[in-house]
Amino acid sequence: MGLFSSDDLTIFDTPYGMFTSNGLWFHVREDEVRRYASDVLNHVSLETLVTYAGRWVQSPQTLAIWLLPVLLVLLGPIPAAACTLGAYLGWKAFCPAVVSWKAMGVMRALNIPVLQGLFYVFALSYLAVNDALGAVTVGLAGFVLLRWGLVRRATDPLVQWMWRGLYRLPVADQVLRAVIVRAARNYGASLEQIDEMLTDIIRHWTERSEDMDDVRPPPDTSRSSS
């Protein structure tokens, strides 16, 4: 991923669903999405829909990266780290339920690596000038842990446990379906077949879960979420 490219991805269509180059696994085939969302796809490409879904799934990390330096200036190292972690976990648990089409452009800008880096240089330089070396250390450590996906890996068991109680679908599918619904409303497109998509995702997910000895998702090769 380049310095200015925040979420470019490639879609790999397989018999077990769509995989993306940033590590997402959707329990729906490309041709199925094209059938269910045919009216929406007259206005926006499948690649854009999947990119937006990935952007939203990644939004907790993006939020935490931008929030940490602000809280370090306002609160100090320990409270800032605790509040950032709390915000990350809270948003990650509930963001699949509140997908916003209008926020996607903002999320794209906030996820650009060079902007994040410049923000940290400015914020940590300010803290260093004011002799807040503890805050500088926490800021550097937090940036690395978030960008490398270490916070995600450490908290995934807890978050996935919460997700199971909140959503009927795997979160990637939940978010993709919500993105399609928001796009349809934004463009005034038909939503007639979206309920069929929900039913088929659940059916495919159940069938494939029963055969998990033979089917495994690919390893997480994401750079943007790590």
Buried (B, 14 or more C-beta within 10 A) or exposed (E): BEEEEBBEBEBEBEEBBBBBBBBBBBBBBBEBBEBBBEBBBEBBEBEBBBBBBBBBBBBBBBBBBBBBBBBBBEBBBEEBBEBBBEBBBEBBBEBBEEBBBEBBEEBBEBBBBEBBEEBBEEBBEBBEEEEBEEBBEBBEBBBEBBBEBEBBEEBEEEBEEBBEEEBEBBBBBBBBBBBBBBBBEEBEBEBEBBEEBBEBBBEBBEEBEEEEEEBEEEEBEBEBBB
